[in-house]
Amino acid sequence: MKLLAFDTSTETMFIAVTDGQQTWQHLAEGGAKTSAALIPAIMALLKEADLTLQQLDAIVFGRGPGSFTGLRTACSVAQGLAFGAGGIQVLPVDTLLAVAEE
């Protein structure tokens, strides 16, 4: 399964891409810079993984809890990329549950 996942709910922006065999990750400063840096970082990571948005099975985003602006950024970017790529499935993941599962 090919997935793009990202979380912008904290002061660290986290992005990951997997093709089912290998995983590529990107960590960067979040907060106020996230809205300007998220999409270029996603596209760079997809390029590194040699994947396009249309090849993804789903886009996963952290739905919080977290900062209001960070949550809105993640949700809107996930929906926009999925719509633009032809209707890829969008999966919200509770950030605290993901941390607890780890």
N, C-alpha and C positions, 0 to 999 in steps of 0.2 A: 504494500500500500504506500502510495506517495503522498506525503503530507507536508504542509507548511504550518508551523506553529509559532505563535509569538505572544508575548505578555508585556504590557506597558503600564501595569498598575502600580509599579514601584519606581524607585529612583534608578533602577537598572532596566534597560531595554534588552529583552532576550528574544532571539529569533532562532529557530531551528528548522531544517529541511531534512527529510529522509526519503530515500527511494526504496525503502524496505530492506536494504542491505547495509547501507552506510548512512551516517548522520553528519550533517554540517551544522555548526553553531556559530552564532555571532552575539557577543555581549557588548553593550555600549552604555554610555551615560543616558539616563532617561530624563524624566521630569519635563521641563519646558522645551527641551530640544527634541523630544520624541516625535512630535507631529511633523517636523521638517526632515528628520533623519530616517523614519521608519520605512517608507516606501523605497527610497534608494538602497537602503541596507537589505531589504527583502529581495529586490531585483538582483543585487550583487551576489547574494547567497544562492539564489536560484541559478544564476549563471555559473557560479563555482560548482554547483551540483549537476550542471548540464541538464537542467529541467526548465520547462516553461510553465506558466500558470495553467495552461490548458491541459497539461499532463498530470496535474495534481488530482487526487481523489477527494481531498477535503482540505479546508483551511480551518485550523484550530486556533482559538484565541482565548486568553485569560479574561474571564468576566468579573474578576474581583474576588474578594473586596480589594479596594485600593482607591487611588485618587480618582475623582470624578472625571477630570480631563483625560487622564490616562485610559480609563475604561471606555470613554466615548471615542477616543482615538482608535483603540484596538477594534472595537465593534464596527466603526464606520469603515476602517481600512479593510477589515475582513469581508464585510458585505460588498464593498465597492470592487475589490479584486475578484471576488467570486462571481459577481454579476458580470463584470467586464470579461471574464474568462469563459463565459457561457453557462453560468449557473452551477458552479461547483458547490458542493455541500459545505455549509458553515457549521462548525461545532463549537459552542461555548463550553469552556471548562472552568469550574470553580477553582480558583488559585489555591485556596487553603486545602481543599481536598487533594489536589495534585501534590502539594507539599507533604501532606499527611501520608499519602500513598507511597511516596518515595521513602 
